[in-house]
Amino acid sequence: MTDKDKVTQIIHTIIGKDRVESLDISEKLTLTYRRDGLSPIEKREKEAKLIRDLGGFYSDDSIFLKTISERSDEVYKSIPKRSPEESTKPKDPAQLQVGHGTMAPKKKIEGVKHIIAIASGKGGVGKSTFAVNLAKTLADQGNSVGIVDADIYGPSIPMLLNQRKAVATSNSEKKIIPVEAYGMKFISFGLFVRENDPVIWRGPMLGGVLNQFFFDVDWRGTDYLIIDLPPGTGDVQLSMVQAIELTGAVIISTPQDVAFLDANRALEMFKKLNIPVLGLVENMSQFICSNCGTTHDIFGAGTLEKEAVSQGTTFLGAIPLESKLRESADSGAPFMGNSDFSKTKTWESYQKISNGLTSLKELN
């Protein structure tokens, strides 16, 4: 019996031969079947078993299942009804049960030593600028560094690295070649779409793009892979956490309480998913006047250091805001790549954070 016959037999046994509408067995498997009469629970159980039993032939992300139903009311009728006695019982508080029936094992990215996610939980706190300058600091310390721009809806890494017109290519092994800039490699959705094109995608599609960024890009020989996450704790973050073995996450926020409120959600998400939180970074902790050098606590100061103590995690450092940092970002030249700034407090802050990060036990 050939592998194709074995796969077909598994599908007919679990789903039912009479339910199969179309079946494409090639490098990827695409199955369309009729779900009439199957309750949502039965459908989920059948598909979970099918994915498990096909594990010897296909990876989870190579199996595509589609359903059709001629009579939608049949699906409704298949859901068990409550008896009159049950319907009069006191009702428990409603709870959302979300997620997949099964979760694929996490994978390592070939040739990458450490994978660090940069998260904020909130937009506008300078996360992408921080990711780029942290990556540049690590690169200038003699490390091979890559950046994954995981913000599909608002990719900014190409602009921050002055690569807005760059286009990703592939090699003879059909691997995507990351673009190189300032001694670093990076991949971004911004390399595949025009800047003004809207991205109208939902969770599963986003997860597919991230899988390609992780596993279809040639990251071999990378010491540190920095992942610039989008704001929030949604599909992109969960897809990433479920797909790869992260070394840990760095949480960045500005000092005001309303900003850390969102950052704390990101922190708690990583904790619940058993991902080490490597430390907290306070960004824009002070504004340094370019004329007189006076510092101003425009967003407050010290919030994240206190939170790090209360959360039992590391406070990696505070980065002040100065005009040269903003100008560097706008011009697409990393602040930490310009030695003229080496005497500034911002430069010293990045060096301190980088050194503190690389000295953690999780990275040694």
C-alpha positions in Angstrom: 0.0 0.0 0.0 1.4 3.4 -1.0 1.6 6.4 1.3 -1.2 8.0 -0.7 -3.4 4.9 -0.1 -2.6 5.0 3.6 -3.5 8.7 3.8 -6.8 8.1 2.0 -7.6 5.2 4.2 -7.1 7.3 7.4 -9.3 10.0 6.0 -12.1 7.6 5.0 -11.9 5.9 8.4 -12.1 9.1 10.5 -14.2 11.4 8.4 -16.2 8.8 6.4 -15.8 8.0 2.8 -19.3 9.2 1.9 -18.5 12.7 3.4 -15.5 13.4 1.3 -16.2 16.0 -1.5 -12.7 16.5 -2.7 -9.2 15.4 -1.7 -5.9 16.7 -3.0 -2.9 14.7 -1.8 0.4 16.2 -2.8 3.1 18.2 -0.9 0.2 19.6 1.1 -3.1 17.9 1.9 -6.4 19.7 1.2 -9.6 18.0 2.2 -13.2 19.2 1.7 -15.9 17.2 3.4 -19.6 17.5 4.3 -20.2 18.2 7.9 -24.0 17.7 7.9 -25.2 16.2 11.1 -22.0 16.7 13.0 -22.1 18.8 16.1 -19.3 21.4 16.6 -17.8 19.0 19.3 -17.9 16.0 16.9 -16.3 18.0 14.1 -13.5 19.3 16.3 -12.8 15.8 17.7 -12.7 14.2 14.2 -10.4 16.9 12.9 -8.1 16.7 15.9 -7.8 12.9 15.5 -7.2 13.3 11.7 -4.4 15.7 12.3 -2.8 13.4 14.8 -3.1 10.3 12.7 -1.7 12.1 9.6 1.3 13.3 11.6 3.6 10.7 10.0 2.8 12.0 6.6 2.2 15.8 7.0 3.1 18.6 9.4 0.2 20.4 11.0 0.7 23.5 8.8 0.5 21.4 5.6 -3.0 20.1 6.3 -5.9 22.2 5.1 -9.5 21.2 6.1 -12.6 22.7 4.6 -16.2 21.9 5.3 -19.5 22.4 3.5 -23.1 21.9 4.6 -26.1 21.7 2.4 -28.5 22.2 5.4 -27.2 24.5 8.1 -30.1 23.6 10.3 -28.7 20.1 10.5 -25.7 21.4 12.3 -28.0 23.2 14.8 -30.2 20.1 15.3 -27.1 18.0 16.0 -26.3 20.0 19.2 -27.8 18.2 22.3 -30.8 20.0 23.7 -31.3 20.6 27.4 -34.2 19.0 29.2 -36.9 21.3 30.8 -35.4 20.4 34.2 -31.9 21.5 33.1 -33.1 24.7 31.7 -34.6 25.8 35.0 -31.4 25.1 37.0 -29.4 28.1 38.2 -26.9 29.1 35.5 -23.2 29.4 36.1 -21.3 32.5 34.9 -20.5 32.3 31.2 -16.9 31.6 30.2 -15.2 31.8 26.9 -13.4 28.7 25.8 -11.2 29.7 22.9 -8.3 28.0 21.1 -7.5 25.0 19.0 -8.3 21.5 19.9 -4.7 20.5 19.5 -1.4 22.4 19.6 1.5 21.4 17.4 4.9 21.0 19.2 7.0 24.1 19.3 9.9 24.1 16.8 13.4 25.5 16.9 14.4 27.9 14.1 17.4 26.3 12.3 20.7 28.0 13.0 19.4 30.5 15.6 20.8 30.5 19.2 18.5 32.9 21.0 15.0 34.3 20.1 13.9 37.4 22.0 10.5 38.9 21.6 10.1 42.7 22.1 6.6 43.4 23.4 4.7 46.4 24.7 1.0 45.6 24.8 0.5 49.2 23.6 1.3 51.2 20.5 3.3 54.4 20.5 5.9 53.5 23.2 8.9 53.3 20.8 9.0 49.5 20.6 10.3 49.2 17.0 12.9 51.9 17.5 14.0 50.1 20.6 14.1 46.7 18.8 16.3 48.1 16.0 18.7 49.9 18.3 19.0 46.9 20.7 19.7 44.7 17.6 22.4 47.2 16.4 24.0 47.3 19.8 24.2 43.5 19.9 25.5 43.4 16.4 28.3 45.9 17.2 29.3 43.7 20.1 30.3 41.0 17.6 27.0 39.0 17.4 25.2 37.9 14.3 21.7 39.5 14.6 18.4 39.2 12.8 15.1 41.0 13.1 11.6 39.7 12.4 9.1 42.5 11.9 6.0 40.7 13.1 3.8 43.8 12.9 1.9 42.7 9.8 -0.6 45.6 9.9 2.1 48.3 10.5 5.5 47.1 9.4 8.1 49.9 10.3 11.4 48.1 10.2 12.1 48.8 6.5 11.8 52.5 7.2 13.9 52.4 10.4 16.7 50.7 8.4 16.3 52.8 5.3 15.2 49.8 3.2 11.8 51.0 2.1 12.3 50.0 -1.5 14.0 46.6 -0.8 12.5 43.4 -2.1 12.9 40.0 -0.5 14.4 37.3 -2.8 14.9 33.5 -2.4 18.0 31.2 -2.9 18.4 27.9 -4.7 17.0 26.0 -1.6 13.8 28.0 -2.0 14.6 29.8 1.3 13.7 33.5 1.6 16.9 35.6 1.9 16.6 38.2 4.6 17.6 41.8 3.6 20.8 43.1 5.2 21.3 46.6 6.5 23.8 48.1 9.0 25.3 44.7 9.6 22.0 43.0 10.5 19.5 40.8 8.7 15.8 41.4 8.7 12.5 40.3 7.3 9.2 42.3 7.2 5.9 42.2 5.6 6.8 45.6 4.3 9.1 43.9 1.8 6.2 42.2 0.2 3.6 45.0 -0.1 3.6 48.6 -1.0 3.5 51.0 1.9 0.0 52.4 1.2 -1.6 49.0 0.5 -4.1 48.0 3.3 -3.7 44.6 4.9 -7.1 43.1 5.5 -6.1 39.8 7.0 -7.4 37.6 9.9 -5.7 35.3 12.4 -5.0 32.1 10.4 -3.5 34.1 7.5 -1.3 36.1 9.9 -0.1 32.8 11.5 0.9 31.5 8.0 3.0 34.6 7.3 4.8 34.3 10.6 5.5 30.6 10.0 7.2 31.6 6.8 9.2 34.4 8.5 10.4 31.9 11.1 10.9 28.7 9.1 11.2 29.7 5.4 13.8 32.4 5.9 17.5 31.5 5.9 18.4 32.5 9.5 21.4 30.1 9.7 24.3 31.5 11.8 22.2 33.9 13.8 23.1 34.5 17.5 20.2 36.7 18.3 16.8 36.9 16.5 14.9 39.9 17.7 11.1 39.8 17.1 9.4 43.1 17.0 5.8 42.3 18.0 2.8 44.4 17.3 0.8 46.0 20.1 -1.6 43.9 22.0 -2.0 40.2 23.0 -3.8 38.8 20.0 -3.4 36.5 17.1 0.1 37.4 16.1 1.5 37.0 19.6 -0.3 33.7 20.2 0.7 32.3 16.8 4.3 33.1 17.5 4.3 31.6 21.0 2.6 28.4 19.8 5.0 28.0 16.9 8.6 28.6 18.2 10.8 28.0 21.2 11.3 31.5 22.5 14.3 32.3 24.8 12.2 35.0 26.4 10.5 38.3 26.1 11.5 41.9 26.9 8.6 44.2 27.9 9.0 47.9 27.0 6.8 50.8 28.1 6.8 54.5 28.8 6.5 55.4 32.5 2.9 56.6 32.8 0.5 54.2 34.5 -1.9 54.0 31.5 0.9 52.8 29.3 2.1 50.2 31.7 -1.4 49.0 32.3 -1.3 47.5 28.7 2.3 46.4 29.0 1.4 44.5 32.1 -1.2 42.5 30.1 1.6 41.5 27.7 3.8 40.5 30.7 1.0 38.4 32.2 0.4 36.7 28.8 4.0 35.5 28.6 3.9 34.3 32.2 0.7 32.3 31.6 2.3 30.8 28.5 5.4 29.9 30.4 7.7 32.2 28.4 10.4 33.8 30.5 10.1 37.5 30.9 13.8 38.6 30.6 13.2 42.1 31.9 11.4 45.4 31.7 12.7 48.5 29.9 11.4 52.1 30.6 11.4 54.1 27.3 11.2 57.9 27.1 11.8 58.0 30.8 13.2 61.5 30.5 13.3 64.1 27.8 16.8 65.7 27.3 16.8 69.2 25.9 19.1 69.4 22.9 20.0 73.0 23.7 20.7 73.1 27.4 20.9 69.4 28.3 18.3 69.7 31.0 16.2 66.6 31.7 12.4 66.6 32.1 10.2 63.8 33.4 7.4 64.5 30.9 5.9 61.0 31.3 7.0 60.5 34.9 9.9 58.2 35.8 10.8 55.1 37.8 7.5 53.3 37.2 8.9 50.2 35.5 11.8 49.8 38.0 9.2 49.6 40.8 7.1 47.2 38.8 10.0 45.0 38.0 10.6 44.7 41.8 7.0 43.9 42.5 6.8 41.4 39.6 10.0 39.7 40.6 11.7 40.3 37.2 14.8 42.2 36.0 14.8 45.9 35.4 17.1 46.2 32.4 17.2 50.0 32.2 15.7 53.3 31.3 16.1 55.1 27.9 15.8 58.8 27.8 14.2 60.6 24.8 16.4 63.0 22.9 15.9 64.6 19.5 18.8 62.8 17.8 17.2 59.5 18.6 14.0 60.6 16.8 15.9 62.1 13.9 17.9 58.9 13.5 14.7 56.8 13.3 13.1 59.2 10.7 16.2 59.1 8.5 16.5 55.3 8.6 19.9 55.3 10.4 20.0 53.5 13.8 21.0 55.8 16.6 23.3 53.1 18.0 25.2 52.9 14.6 26.5 56.5 14.9 29.6 56.7 17.1 29.1 60.5 17.3 26.4 59.8 20.0 28.6 57.5 22.1 28.9 60.0 24.9 25.1 60.5 25.3 22.9 59.1 28.1 20.8 57.3 25.4 23.9 55.5 24.1 24.9 54.5 27.6 21.4 53.2 28.3 21.4 50.9 25.3 24.8 49.5 26.2 23.7 48.9 29.7 20.5 47.1 28.6 22.4 45.0 26.0 25.0 44.0 28.6 22.4 43.2 31.2 20.4 41.1 28.7 23.3 39.0 27.5 24.4 38.3 31.0 21.1 36.7 32.0 21.2 32.9 32.8 18.6 32.3 30.1 21.1 33.4 27.5 24.1 31.6 28.8 
